[in-house]
Amino acid sequence: MFINGIQVKGQVIDEQTRCSHYHTQHDIIAIKFKCCNTYHPCYKCHQETGHAIERWKPAEFNEEAILCGACKTELTINEYLHSPHQCPNCHASFNPGCELHHHLYFAL
């Protein structure tokens, strides 16, 4: 699915980047995976590609790698990590449970 010109792969079910795995009101981010330079709504969608996840290193945290499904803004990893429960641009609420998966995406 293309969202504001950005391709988001996986089992995307709506324009706010929700997927078949995570689809609550607050599941509105997609993550660009370093290993394939491709946005997916979640790690489960990425697992379906068949290759391992490569985590972003702290030196790369200024890379735009988070897509807010509400306002369609690409956020840097730092922007996302420093306002973990809401978009710093539009203030839409993000799922606080996403923090449980940060170790999969980011080498903290």
Sequence and secondary structure as in RCSB ss.txt:
>XXXX:A:sequence
MFINGIQVKGQVIDEQTRCSHYHTQHDIIAIKFKCCNTYHPCYKCHQETGHAIERWKPAEFNEEAILCGACKTEL
TINEYLHSPHQCPNCHASFNPGCELHHHLYFAL
>XXXX:A:secstr
 EETTEEB SSB STT  BSS  STT  EEEEETTTTEEESSHHHHHTTSS    B GGGTTSEEEEETTT  EE
EHHHHHHSTTB TTT  B  GGGGGGHHHHB  
